[in-house]
Amino acid sequence: MRIHIISLMLLFSGIQFAYAQNPELSSGVTFKKLFLDYQSQNGGGLFNFKDYRHGYEVGYQHNFKNKFSLNIPVKYGNINAIEDSTETEYVKFVGADIIGQYHFYKPERKILPYVMAGVGGVQELGGDFNVQIPLGAGLNFRIAPNAYFNYQIEYRLSLAENRNNLHHGFGFVYLFKKRMKEEKPVEEEMKVMDSDGDGVEDELDLCPNEKGIVSLKGCPDKDGDGVPDYQDKCPDNAGPQIYNGCPDSDGDGVPDHEDECPNMAGSKANRGCPFKDKDGDGIADSEDACPDKPGTKENKGCPLTDRDGDGIPDDKDKCPDKAGLADNDGCPESDKDGDGIPDSIDKCPDAAGLRVYAGCPDTDNDGIPDHEDECPKVPGSVANNGCPVIEKEDKKTLDVAMQAVQFETGSAVLKAQSGTVLKQIANIMSRYPDFNMVISGHTDNVGRPAFNQTLSERRAKACFDYLIKEGVPAYRLNYAGYGDSRPISTNATDKGKSLNRRVEFNLVPRN
C-alpha cells in the first residue's frame, strides 16, 4: 500500500512542477460535495438513494488555451461497500485522481458542458488500495466572471472486485487568471516625448513647454489651489475653483478682487459691503420705513401688530381679537363638544373626549375609547375588545352546566343534583356584577314540536326561578326556549339526543 501512495504523490508532484513552468496558463480551485453509489454498479438497485454515502472533494485545476484542462482532486468520505453477495460494510476512504477535461465552449459562456476521463487511486482506511478509472461529464454554470457552480457525474471502473461505482458531485470552481506584463517595443519607447520633463507626454500635456503637475495635465499651479495658472485669475493667491482661483476672505460669496469690503461680509448687491441696518431686522436703512424698530420686509421694515398674539398680523387676521389658526384666517376652529379638540380633527365631535383618543370618550376608563369598546360602560381588556375577561374555570363550569342541569323526563321539574350546579352559577353571577345572563332551553326532536317548544321554555324558566331564589337579581337574568330548532348534534343517535337536551347559560356584558 505504501508503494501505491508514494507513486501517486510523485506523479502529482511532477505534474504540478510541469504547470509551474508555464506562467501564462490559468489555474483554479474546486470544491464538491460527493454522493457515492457503490451498490447499483455491483448488483444493487440504481435508484436506491438510501444506499448512497457522502464525501468531500477539493482540487487544483489548470486550464489550457485549447479547451483542455487538468484537474487534480483529493477526496475523503465513506462508502457502502459490498464485501460478498450478502453483506455490505461502511468503509471510510481517501483518494486522489488525475482528470483530463475537454470543454466544448470558451469560459465566457453562461453554461459550459464538458467531458472528463482520468485515473485515480482509493485507499480504504483499514482496508485495501485500488486503482479506479473515472469517465464522466459535467456542467459549469457561471455565477461570476471567474466563478462557477458545478455539477459532475462520473462512472468509476475499479480494478478491484465489487468496487465499480458512480459519483455525483455538486460544488464550485474558482479560476485565477495571471496576466503577463507586456513589454513595449524599444522603438515605441523612443517615440515618447516629454519636452518639459514633468512626467506628462507632450501629446497629453496641455502645457508642454512649462513644467507642471500630472493631475493638472502637465500645467503649473503656483498658488497650489488646484486651479491651473492658465485658468487662475489670481495665480499668486490660493482660492476655490468656483471663484476661478481667487480667494474670498470674508466668506460673503464675493471674491476679494471684486469685493470693496474684502474683510467684512456683505452683500453682492452692495459690492461685498454690508448695508447699514440700525434696527438689525435685515432691511437696509435706505429701504426701511421704520429704521429704528425691527420689522418685516412685507411691512417695509415696520413691525406688524397682532392684538390676539396668534402670530397672524392684524391686517390678515379675520378675528384679530381672538387667537386662531393660520389655516382658518386667524380665527379659532369650532369645537361643538367643548373638549378642547377642534372638530376638524375630532373623531367624535359630538361627544366630549380625550386628546389621546382623538377626541373620543372612554366612559369606563379601561383605556379603550367607546367607539372601539364592545362594553363601553364596563372596564375590560384590550384582548377581549374592552369587555371583562371571564376566567377559564368559570367558562368551564358554564359549559358543564349545559348537561349537568337535569330534569324529570318530559317535565320542567329539576332533579335534586341540579341544585349544586345552579348554586355554582349563582356564585359566578355574584363575581361578575358587570354581566347579565341569558338562559336558553333546548330539546331533542322526540315528540311534537309545539310540546318541545313549551317544554324548553318551562325548563329555562325553572332555572331562572332557581337563580332568583339564590339571590341573583331578576333584572340580570333573561330566559328563552327554542324547542328542537337548534340542535348541536345529530338526533339519529341516543348520544346525540342527550347532547341536544340541554340548558345553556351565557354571560353577556351589561352596557
Secondary structure, 3 states (H helix, E strand, C coil): CHHHHHHHHHHHHHHHHHHHCCCCCEEEEEEEEEEEECCHHHCCCCCCHHHCEEEEEEEEEEECCCCEEEEEEEEEEEEEEECCCCCEEEEEEEEEEEEEEEECCCCCCCEEEEEEEEEEEEEECCCCEEEEEEEEEEEEEEEECCEEEEEEEEEEEECCCCCCEEEEEEEEEEEECCCCCCCCCHHHHHHCCCCCCCCCCHHHCCCCCCCCEHHHCCECCCCCCCCCCCCCCCCCCCCCHHHCCCCCCCCCCCCHHHCCCCCCCCEHHHCCECCCCCCCCCCCHHHCCCCCCCCCCCCCCCCCCCCCCCCCCHHHCCCCCCCCCHHHCCCCCCCCCCCCCCCCCCCCCCCCCEHHHCCECCCCCCCCCHHHCCCCCCCCCCCCCCCCCCCHHHHHHHHHHHHHCCECCCCCCECCCHHHHHHHHHHHHHHCCCEEEEEEEECCCCCCHHHHHHHHHHHHHHHHHHHHHCCCCHHHEEEEECCCCCCCCCCCCHHHHHHHCEEEEEEEECC
